[in-house]
Amino acid sequence: MKIVVTGSEGQLGKEILRQFNNNSYDIISVGSKELDITILDEVVSMVRKVQPQAIINCAAFTNVDACETDFDSAFKVNAIGPRNLAIASKEVGAKIVHISTDYVFEGKGVFKDDSIRPYVEYDTADPKTAYGRTKLEGENFVKLFNDKHFIIRTAWLYGEGKNFVNKMMELSKENDKLKVVDDQRGTPTSTEELAGMIRYLMGTDNYGLFHGTCEGQCTWYEFTKEIFRQKKIATKVIPCTTEEHPRPAPRPEYTVLENYMLKMTSNFMFKDWRDALEIYLKKQG
């Protein structure tokens, strides 16, 4: 299978290249320097030339705060880019995998029987940030222009490169105590687990919208505590509130995603976030 991977220089792109590196796949790695996905003519020309069976779009404008001040650039990359890839992939009969985000939701969870439940795919999207709005439009364009789509919403992603896990370990070397937010809840997800889901779905015609995160949930504070526990780091972790760390774009309080469609339509199962973290940290050394 010939596959174009956009955003291949990012965390998920690197992991996809690693997992798809075998004789079953002919991978065309495309970074931002090789292709501007926001220009339709460039995208169509490349896809016509390559004639892939699938496109995996990992490219995104992910700086949540910068999206608030540079909406046009965020919209081009997060919405127009996926639109162009969907149009081009449809023309050559290719599948498209598009990565989206938990930020498409309001970020307060769904109240049921006096408790909060995770978001499932059929819950109403209601983004409160420019990032979330542009990513939701990207989803809508992909749905509109190519029916052979896998749209995957993920969250709290970490892999090879800059990420929360590595940042906390670096900060622990310079500090004997760290304040970490304890009122935002989600699910840490490794790129290894997410790439495994993509590899699984690629071999099927099980098209549609999916959530793709590790099992379980925690706060950033609890996540940090688990990182330090597994790495035997002595730095003390102190819980704090979001208000103590104001940011230009509001951060969601609760974006735990339930992989409902994946469980209803397949046998694929993500690992618990603690187990996935253990695998990642062991590979880090």
HELIX and SHEET records of a PDB file:
HELIX    1   1 GLN A   11  GLN A   19  1                                   9    
HELIX    2   2 LEU A   40  VAL A   50  1                                  11    
HELIX    3   3 VAL A   64  THR A   69  1                                   6    
HELIX    4   4 PHE A   71  PHE A   75  1                                   5    
HELIX    5   5 LYS A   76  ILE A   80  3                                   5    
HELIX    6   6 GLY A   81  GLU A   91  1                                  11    
HELIX    7   7 ASP A  102  VAL A  104  5                                   3    
HELIX    8   8 ALA A  130  PHE A  145  1                                  16    
HELIX    9   9 PHE A  164  GLU A  174  1                                  11    
HELIX   10  10 THR A  191  MET A  202  1                                  12    
HELIX   11  11 TRP A  220  LYS A  231  1                                  12    
HELIX   12  12 THR A  242  GLU A  244  5                                   3    
HELIX   13  13 TYR A  260  THR A  265  1                                   6    
HELIX   14  14 TRP A  273  GLN A  284  1                                  12    
SHEET    1   A 6 ASP A  26  VAL A  30  0                                        
SHEET    2   A 6 LYS A   2  THR A   6  1                                        
SHEET    3   A 6 ALA A  54  ASN A  57  1                                        
SHEET    4   A 6 LYS A  95  THR A 101  1                                        
SHEET    5   A 6 HIS A 149  THR A 154  1                                        
SHEET    6   A 6 GLY A 208  HIS A 211  1                                        
SHEET    1   B 2 VAL A 110  LYS A 112  0                                        
SHEET    2   B 2 SER A 115  ARG A 117 -1                                        
SHEET    1   C 2 LEU A 157  TYR A 158  0                                        
SHEET    2   C 2 THR A 189  SER A 190  1                                        
SHEET    1   D 2 LYS A 177  VAL A 181  0                                        
SHEET    2   D 2 LYS A 236  CYS A 240  1                                        
SHEET    1   E 2 ARG A 185  GLY A 186  0                                        
SHEET    2   E 2 CYS A 218  THR A 219 -1                                        
END                                                                             
